[in-house]
Amino acid sequence: MNDAPPSPQAPQVPPLSIVAVDDDADFREFLHAVLDPAGHDLRTAADPEMLYEACESRMPDVVLLDMKMGESDGQGVLAEIRRRWPRLCVIVVTGYPTLDSMRETFKQDVFDYVAKPFSTEDLSRVLAQAAAAFNLGGRPQDRLRSELGRQIRLTRTGRGWTLKDLSEHSGVSVSQLSSIERGAHLPSVESLLTIATALDEKPSAWLEAAGF
């Protein structure tokens, strides 16, 4: 009789668009060997400029950021990512981990850390958690619906408005606004413009935050 505990199942990760920046060509090949068969769309960059160009060309779901790239400063790269794409999910990959200090320093900026060397299961687990937290890997309309709702809610609460306040300023009903903010309903273009105008925001900024 085999009393060994069952092996834990690998976490289920939806196909993700990933850009990995690392100056180690062997490590970039390793990532392709791990992530390509899993159905992910992986693009690799050897330096920060290649990373920025890749993101400008097509926004990824996740960036895997190496903190040690020759003369490039990982903190500076992270600051530039945050300046250009504040909501982009970033996972730090490092072979020089002082994780406690890094978590404290970057806790507002990165989703998580993976220390080299790591197993396929470790990477899959972090990607699965990121996909769940950021609602990544779903249909484009699902991601758009979720992110628009989140952006509207954040803007409204940042102004100190209730749903009723926003309804009075926009003319959109409280029930419809509630449904939009929960991500259950995708607003029409007319409703989106009306809500953005009431909040003195540009809907294009919300769409960009959603990766569109």
Protein Blocks (a to p, Z undefined) as FASTA:
>chain_A
ZZbdcddddddddddddddddfbfklmmmmmmmmmmnopacdddfbfklmmmmmmmoccf
bdcddfbghjacfklmmmmmmmmmmmbccddddfbdcfklmmmmmmmmbmbdcdddddfk
lmmmmmmmmmmmnoghiafklmmmmmmmmmmmmmmmmnopafklmmmmnopafklmmmmm
nopaccdfklmmmmmmmnopafklmmmmnoZZ
